[in-house]
Amino acid sequence: MKRALRKNSAAGPPVLVVVTTVGTEEQALDIAHDLVSRHLAACVNIVPRIRSVFFFKGKVNDDMEWMLFVKSAPGNFETVREAIRKLNAYELPEILGLDVSHADALFARWVVDSSTPRRPPAKRKKTAKTKRA
C-alpha cells in the first residue's frame, strides 16, 4: 500500500536557490567563497564540467562550464546577483533565482540562518568616568 504524500507541517522558512554558470573552476570557487564568506549563501554546490549548448550573438555555442547552485535566504537575491555579475567573466551571465516550495525544515532553517548577513557588533558608547572620593 502506498503512503499518501502529506505536507510537512514544519516546512521551515522559504529558501532561495540561485543557479549560475561560469567558464572556469577558478571563477566558480571565487564566487562560492565570496558568497559564503559574506554570509550571502549557506552553501554553494559546484558541478564541474557540464556541457552547455546555447544560442548567443547569432551562433550556436557548445562549451564546457561549471554550474553553481547557491543556497540562500530569499531576501538576498539582489545582492547575490550583483556579486555574481561582478565576479563572473561572462558578458551575459546566467542568474536564475528559484523559490523552493518544499524543503526539509531543519535544512531550510540552517540555510536562512547561515545566509543572513552579519551586522558588525554595536560600538559601546564611552561614558564619562566618575572620580571616587
C-alpha positions in Angstrom: 0.0 0.0 0.0 1.4 3.4 -1.0 1.5 6.1 1.6 -0.2 9.3 0.7 2.1 12.3 0.4 1.3 14.9 3.0 2.6 18.4 3.5 5.2 18.8 6.1 3.7 20.9 8.8 7.1 22.1 9.8 8.2 23.2 6.3 10.6 25.8 7.6 11.4 29.2 6.2 11.5 29.9 2.4 14.7 29.1 0.7 16.2 30.6 -2.5 18.4 28.7 -4.9 20.4 30.8 -7.4 21.8 29.0 -10.4 24.6 30.3 -12.5 27.3 29.0 -14.8 30.9 30.1 -15.3 33.7 29.2 -17.7 36.4 28.2 -15.2 36.8 26.3 -11.9 38.6 29.3 -10.5 35.6 31.6 -11.2 33.3 29.1 -9.6 35.5 28.9 -6.5 35.8 32.8 -6.3 32.1 33.2 -6.4 31.4 30.4 -3.9 34.0 31.7 -1.4 32.8 35.3 -1.8 29.1 34.5 -1.2 29.7 32.1 1.7 32.3 34.3 3.5 29.9 37.3 3.3 27.0 35.2 4.7 25.0 35.7 1.4 24.9 31.9 0.9 24.9 29.0 3.3 26.3 26.7 0.7 27.3 26.7 -2.9 27.4 23.4 -4.8 29.8 23.4 -7.8 29.1 20.9 -10.6 32.2 20.6 -12.7 32.4 20.3 -16.5 28.8 20.4 -17.7 28.3 20.8 -21.4 26.1 23.7 -22.5 24.7 24.3 -25.9 23.3 27.7 -26.4 22.5 30.4 -29.0 24.3 33.7 -28.4 25.3 36.6 -30.8 23.9 34.9 -33.9 25.5 31.5 -33.5 25.2 28.2 -31.7 27.9 27.6 -29.0 29.0 24.4 -27.4 31.0 25.0 -24.3 32.2 23.2 -21.1 31.1 25.1 -17.9 30.9 24.9 -14.2 27.4 25.2 -12.7 26.8 26.7 -9.3 23.8 26.1 -7.0 23.7 28.9 -4.4 21.5 28.2 -1.3 20.4 31.4 0.3 17.7 33.4 2.1 15.1 34.8 -0.3 15.9 38.4 0.6 19.5 38.0 -0.7 18.7 37.7 -4.4 19.7 41.2 -5.5 23.0 41.2 -3.5 23.8 37.6 -4.8 23.0 38.7 -8.3 25.3 41.8 -8.0 28.2 39.6 -6.7 27.8 37.1 -9.5 27.8 39.9 -12.1 30.9 41.4 -10.6 32.9 38.1 -10.4 31.6 36.3 -13.5 33.6 36.9 -16.7 30.6 36.3 -18.9 29.2 39.2 -20.8 25.7 37.9 -20.0 25.8 35.5 -17.0 23.0 33.1 -16.3 21.5 34.2 -13.0 18.3 32.3 -12.1 16.6 32.7 -8.7 14.4 29.7 -7.9 12.0 29.8 -4.9 12.0 26.4 -3.2 8.5 25.3 -2.3 9.4 22.2 -0.4 12.5 21.8 1.9 13.4 19.9 5.0 12.6 22.3 7.8 15.9 21.9 9.6 17.9 22.3 6.4 15.8 25.4 5.4 16.4 27.0 8.9 20.2 26.3 8.5 20.2 27.9 5.1 18.4 31.1 6.3 20.5 31.3 9.5 23.8 30.9 7.6 22.9 33.2 4.8 21.8 36.2 6.8 24.5 38.9 6.6 26.0 39.6 10.0 25.9 43.1 11.4 29.1 44.4 13.0 28.9 44.4 16.8 27.4 47.6 18.1 30.0 50.0 19.5 29.7 50.8 23.1 29.3 54.4 23.9 32.0 55.9 26.0 30.8 57.1 29.4 32.5 59.7 31.5 34.4 58.1 34.3 33.5 59.5 37.7 36.2 60.0 40.3 35.7 58.4 43.6 36.4 60.4 46.7 
